[in-house]
Amino acid sequence: MITKLSREAVLSLMERKQELEAQIEQQGLILSANRIGMNEPLVDGEGYPLSNVDVLSVRKARHTIICLQNDRKKIMQQIEKGIAQVFEAEQSAPANGQQQQHHHQNLPNEPMEVDGDRTASSAPEPFAVVESVVPGQLADRMGIAVGDQIVQVGTVTARNFKTMNQVQSVIANMQGRKLHLVVRKATSGQVATIELDLTSGSRLGIFMKPR
């Protein structure tokens, strides 16, 4: 029997994925402090442990990173399946107008760049739509709302989009940097370019589904 995930369960998995990524980053700091990566040998040419490396700490960090990466991979697979399940369920269910109205009341408290000349007729084709926004988190603060259509996330556009796993990977890889996001606003049809600052460890707090 296949267990179907709710939207809340998928959001919880996304939160867990971000926690794992933070732990991976923390373990990576141990490798950085020793100026070594995941694959370099820990012994010299004569087979002795490197004198300038904390070998035990590095071995432990490498093992932990591998375990965390495996956990993250499993969770990303669950997220991708969950997104498909939620999308299928909500496609077959009647629209909940009150819920949509509630989410559209989230107003931005941060500026975004809106291109008034680019509307539905001229903008690139969207590939996803915002299904849910976590109140108070980054996407909400930047004015992203339910119903907004996703035109671009980092390097992902309609031209190269295949699965939501691509989007998750891009967001994960942009942790600690700024993520370029282009959306078509549901309320106006205008295209907005948003720079999401992920440098402070902020969580995006957004749920998307394929369009």
Contacts in CASP RR format, 6 or more apart in sequence:
PFRMAT RR
TARGET T0000
AUTHOR 0000-0000-0000
METHOD contacts of the structure
MODEL  1
MITKLSREAVLSLMERKQELEAQIEQQGLILSANRIGMNEPLVDGEGYPL
SNVDVLSVRKARHTIICLQNDRKKIMQQIEKGIAQVFEAEQSAPANGQQQ
QHHHQNLPNEPMEVDGDRTASSAPEPFAVVESVVPGQLADRMGIAVGDQI
VQVGTVTARNFKTMNQVQSVIANMQGRKLHLVVRKATSGQVATIELDLTS
GSRLGIFMKPR
4 82 0 8 1.000
4 85 0 8 1.000
4 89 0 8 1.000
5 13 0 8 1.000
5 78 0 8 1.000
5 81 0 8 1.000
5 82 0 8 1.000
5 85 0 8 1.000
5 86 0 8 1.000
6 86 0 8 1.000
7 86 0 8 1.000
7 131 0 8 1.000
7 132 0 8 1.000
7 207 0 8 1.000
9 82 0 8 1.000
10 79 0 8 1.000
10 82 0 8 1.000
10 83 0 8 1.000
10 86 0 8 1.000
10 207 0 8 1.000
11 132 0 8 1.000
11 134 0 8 1.000
11 205 0 8 1.000
11 207 0 8 1.000
13 75 0 8 1.000
13 78 0 8 1.000
13 79 0 8 1.000
13 82 0 8 1.000
14 79 0 8 1.000
14 168 0 8 1.000
14 205 0 8 1.000
14 207 0 8 1.000
15 203 0 8 1.000
16 75 0 8 1.000
17 72 0 8 1.000
17 75 0 8 1.000
17 76 0 8 1.000
17 79 0 8 1.000
17 168 0 8 1.000
17 172 0 8 1.000
18 175 0 8 1.000
18 203 0 8 1.000
20 68 0 8 1.000
20 71 0 8 1.000
20 72 0 8 1.000
20 75 0 8 1.000
21 72 0 8 1.000
21 172 0 8 1.000
21 175 0 8 1.000
22 201 0 8 1.000
23 64 0 8 1.000
23 68 0 8 1.000
24 65 0 8 1.000
24 68 0 8 1.000
24 69 0 8 1.000
24 72 0 8 1.000
25 175 0 8 1.000
27 61 0 8 1.000
27 64 0 8 1.000
27 65 0 8 1.000
27 68 0 8 1.000
28 61 0 8 1.000
28 65 0 8 1.000
30 54 0 8 1.000
30 57 0 8 1.000
30 58 0 8 1.000
30 61 0 8 1.000
31 37 0 8 1.000
31 38 0 8 1.000
31 58 0 8 1.000
31 61 0 8 1.000
31 62 0 8 1.000
31 65 0 8 1.000
34 52 0 8 1.000
34 53 0 8 1.000
34 54 0 8 1.000
34 57 0 8 1.000
34 58 0 8 1.000
35 52 0 8 1.000
35 53 0 8 1.000
36 42 0 8 1.000
36 53 0 8 1.000
36 58 0 8 1.000
37 62 0 8 1.000
38 62 0 8 1.000
38 65 0 8 1.000
42 49 0 8 1.000
42 50 0 8 1.000
42 53 0 8 1.000
42 55 0 8 1.000
42 58 0 8 1.000
42 59 0 8 1.000
43 49 0 8 1.000
43 50 0 8 1.000
44 50 0 8 1.000
49 55 0 8 1.000
72 172 0 8 1.000
76 165 0 8 1.000
76 168 0 8 1.000
76 169 0 8 1.000
77 165 0 8 1.000
79 164 0 8 1.000
79 165 0 8 1.000
79 168 0 8 1.000
80 163 0 8 1.000
80 164 0 8 1.000
80 165 0 8 1.000
80 168 0 8 1.000
83 164 0 8 1.000
83 207 0 8 1.000
83 208 0 8 1.000
83 209 0 8 1.000
83 210 0 8 1.000
84 164 0 8 1.000
86 131 0 8 1.000
86 209 0 8 1.000
87 131 0 8 1.000
87 209 0 8 1.000
87 210 0 8 1.000
90 131 0 8 1.000
90 209 0 8 1.000
100 146 0 8 1.000
100 147 0 8 1.000
103 132 0 8 1.000
103 133 0 8 1.000
103 145 0 8 1.000
103 146 0 8 1.000
103 147 0 8 1.000
104 145 0 8 1.000
104 146 0 8 1.000
104 147 0 8 1.000
104 186 0 8 1.000
104 187 0 8 1.000
106 133 0 8 1.000
106 135 0 8 1.000
106 140 0 8 1.000
106 143 0 8 1.000
106 145 0 8 1.000
107 143 0 8 1.000
108 141 0 8 1.000
108 142 0 8 1.000
108 143 0 8 1.000
109 141 0 8 1.000
109 143 0 8 1.000
110 141 0 8 1.000
110 142 0 8 1.000
110 143 0 8 1.000
112 142 0 8 1.000
112 143 0 8 1.000
112 192 0 8 1.000
112 193 0 8 1.000
112 194 0 8 1.000
113 192 0 8 1.000
113 193 0 8 1.000
113 194 0 8 1.000
114 185 0 8 1.000
114 190 0 8 1.000
114 191 0 8 1.000
114 192 0 8 1.000
114 193 0 8 1.000
115 190 0 8 1.000
115 191 0 8 1.000
115 192 0 8 1.000
115 193 0 8 1.000
116 190 0 8 1.000
116 191 0 8 1.000
118 190 0 8 1.000
118 191 0 8 1.000
119 189 0 8 1.000
119 190 0 8 1.000
119 191 0 8 1.000
120 184 0 8 1.000
120 189 0 8 1.000
123 151 0 8 1.000
123 184 0 8 1.000
123 191 0 8 1.000
124 151 0 8 1.000
124 152 0 8 1.000
124 157 0 8 1.000
124 158 0 8 1.000
124 182 0 8 1.000
125 151 0 8 1.000
125 158 0 8 1.000
126 149 0 8 1.000
126 150 0 8 1.000
126 151 0 8 1.000
126 158 0 8 1.000
126 184 0 8 1.000
126 211 0 8 1.000
127 150 0 8 1.000
127 151 0 8 1.000
127 156 0 8 1.000
127 157 0 8 1.000
127 158 0 8 1.000
127 161 0 8 1.000
127 210 0 8 1.000
127 211 0 8 1.000
128 149 0 8 1.000
128 150 0 8 1.000
128 153 0 8 1.000
128 161 0 8 1.000
128 164 0 8 1.000
128 167 0 8 1.000
128 208 0 8 1.000
128 209 0 8 1.000
128 210 0 8 1.000
128 211 0 8 1.000
129 147 0 8 1.000
129 148 0 8 1.000
129 149 0 8 1.000
129 150 0 8 1.000
129 208 0 8 1.000
129 209 0 8 1.000
129 211 0 8 1.000
130 139 0 8 1.000
130 144 0 8 1.000
130 145 0 8 1.000
130 146 0 8 1.000
130 147 0 8 1.000
130 148 0 8 1.000
130 149 0 8 1.000
130 150 0 8 1.000
130 183 0 8 1.000
130 206 0 8 1.000
130 207 0 8 1.000
130 208 0 8 1.000
131 146 0 8 1.000
131 147 0 8 1.000
131 207 0 8 1.000
131 208 0 8 1.000
131 209 0 8 1.000
132 146 0 8 1.000
132 206 0 8 1.000
132 207 0 8 1.000
133 139 0 8 1.000
133 140 0 8 1.000
133 144 0 8 1.000
133 145 0 8 1.000
133 146 0 8 1.000
133 205 0 8 1.000
133 206 0 8 1.000
133 207 0 8 1.000
134 140 0 8 1.000
134 203 0 8 1.000
134 205 0 8 1.000
134 206 0 8 1.000
137 202 0 8 1.000
137 203 0 8 1.000
137 204 0 8 1.000
137 205 0 8 1.000
137 206 0 8 1.000
138 196 0 8 1.000
138 197 0 8 1.000
138 198 0 8 1.000
138 202 0 8 1.000
138 203 0 8 1.000
138 204 0 8 1.000
138 205 0 8 1.000
139 196 0 8 1.000
139 204 0 8 1.000
139 205 0 8 1.000
139 206 0 8 1.000
140 205 0 8 1.000
142 194 0 8 1.000
142 196 0 8 1.000
143 194 0 8 1.000
144 181 0 8 1.000
144 183 0 8 1.000
144 194 0 8 1.000
144 206 0 8 1.000
145 185 0 8 1.000
145 186 0 8 1.000
145 187 0 8 1.000
146 186 0 8 1.000
147 186 0 8 1.000
148 183 0 8 1.000
148 184 0 8 1.000
148 185 0 8 1.000
148 186 0 8 1.000
149 183 0 8 1.000
149 184 0 8 1.000
149 186 0 8 1.000
149 211 0 8 1.000
150 181 0 8 1.000
150 182 0 8 1.000
150 183 0 8 1.000
150 208 0 8 1.000
150 211 0 8 1.000
151 157 0 8 1.000
151 158 0 8 1.000
151 182 0 8 1.000
151 183 0 8 1.000
151 184 0 8 1.000
151 191 0 8 1.000
152 180 0 8 1.000
152 181 0 8 1.000
152 182 0 8 1.000
153 167 0 8 1.000
153 170 0 8 1.000
153 171 0 8 1.000
153 179 0 8 1.000
153 180 0 8 1.000
153 181 0 8 1.000
154 170 0 8 1.000
154 174 0 8 1.000
154 179 0 8 1.000
154 180 0 8 1.000
154 181 0 8 1.000
155 170 0 8 1.000
156 166 0 8 1.000
156 167 0 8 1.000
156 170 0 8 1.000
160 166 0 8 1.000
161 167 0 8 1.000
161 210 0 8 1.000
164 208 0 8 1.000
164 209 0 8 1.000
164 210 0 8 1.000
167 208 0 8 1.000
170 179 0 8 1.000
171 179 0 8 1.000
171 198 0 8 1.000
171 204 0 8 1.000
174 198 0 8 1.000
175 198 0 8 1.000
175 201 0 8 1.000
176 198 0 8 1.000
176 199 0 8 1.000
176 200 0 8 1.000
176 201 0 8 1.000
177 198 0 8 1.000
177 199 0 8 1.000
178 195 0 8 1.000
178 196 0 8 1.000
178 197 0 8 1.000
178 198 0 8 1.000
178 199 0 8 1.000
179 195 0 8 1.000
179 196 0 8 1.000
179 198 0 8 1.000
179 204 0 8 1.000
180 193 0 8 1.000
180 194 0 8 1.000
180 195 0 8 1.000
180 196 0 8 1.000
181 193 0 8 1.000
181 194 0 8 1.000
181 195 0 8 1.000
181 196 0 8 1.000
182 191 0 8 1.000
182 192 0 8 1.000
182 193 0 8 1.000
182 194 0 8 1.000
183 191 0 8 1.000
183 192 0 8 1.000
183 194 0 8 1.000
184 190 0 8 1.000
184 191 0 8 1.000
184 192 0 8 1.000
185 191 0 8 1.000
185 192 0 8 1.000
196 204 0 8 1.000
198 204 0 8 1.000
END
